[in-house]
């Protein structure tokens, strides 16, 4: 997919991770100047080299002071900020348990990163987008925010919050030129999911097989397949898409794919 993002400045959070990296690279390949942000300083600098027009900025999405400083730095350097991809997020690996056993500190951690962090970064970029009279905010939720999964109460709650945060932003900001939309990916092949479900030494091999039985396409997504949907929402061609939640999940949420 090719679109024209020439002259646009995009900020991608969680850009050192698999999906963030694929997204930032794709935006750059389509002409955008891309600001890669992440907590992972060495990894961040390395992946940012993939795009000729790019910058690497270390940023913790839960630190409002740091976020405001990073956004101000981008605006000072480039004079604009056109696209925000709120991709930074996490899930629990050690507490795949029912709610009565789920520790509150892990609940707090996931909500802070996956939902509050998205609010903090969005809040920081909106004034510049309002000043410009246009902007695109693309939030990464999950199919778990649409169809809850077992043993992931905090992640499910955070991602459901992302869905409705996106819709609230669309209502508040759309008339002022800022389009807010949401991508809800299904399972993605990353180091994390390979370790949990689909790698040679994964801890939950049987659960991984069961998950794929519910996906009509029978496999997890490659990060680039999700990034292409993000690119569409960043493109000029999606100028009438606002408040949408696009599931990119191989048909996971379409209905029952396996026999019962």
Secondary structure as GFF3:
##gff-version 3
##sequence-region A 1 260
A	DSSP	beta_strand	9	12	.	.	.	ID=ss1
A	DSSP	alpha_helix	18	29	.	.	.	ID=ss2
A	DSSP	beta_strand	33	38	.	.	.	ID=ss3
A	DSSP	alpha_helix	41	48	.	.	.	ID=ss4
A	DSSP	beta_strand	54	58	.	.	.	ID=ss5
A	DSSP	alpha_helix	64	78	.	.	.	ID=ss6
A	DSSP	beta_strand	83	86	.	.	.	ID=ss7
A	DSSP	three_ten_helix	99	101	.	.	.	ID=ss8
A	DSSP	alpha_helix	104	111	.	.	.	ID=ss9
A	DSSP	pi_helix	112	116	.	.	.	ID=ss10
A	DSSP	alpha_helix	117	132	.	.	.	ID=ss11
A	DSSP	beta_strand	135	140	.	.	.	ID=ss12
A	DSSP	three_ten_helix	143	145	.	.	.	ID=ss13
A	DSSP	alpha_helix	153	173	.	.	.	ID=ss14
A	DSSP	three_ten_helix	174	176	.	.	.	ID=ss15
A	DSSP	beta_strand	178	185	.	.	.	ID=ss16
A	DSSP	alpha_helix	191	193	.	.	.	ID=ss17
A	DSSP	pi_helix	194	198	.	.	.	ID=ss18
A	DSSP	alpha_helix	205	213	.	.	.	ID=ss19
A	DSSP	alpha_helix	223	234	.	.	.	ID=ss20
A	DSSP	three_ten_helix	236	238	.	.	.	ID=ss21
A	DSSP	beta_strand	245	248	.	.	.	ID=ss22
A	DSSP	three_ten_helix	252	254	.	.	.	ID=ss23
###
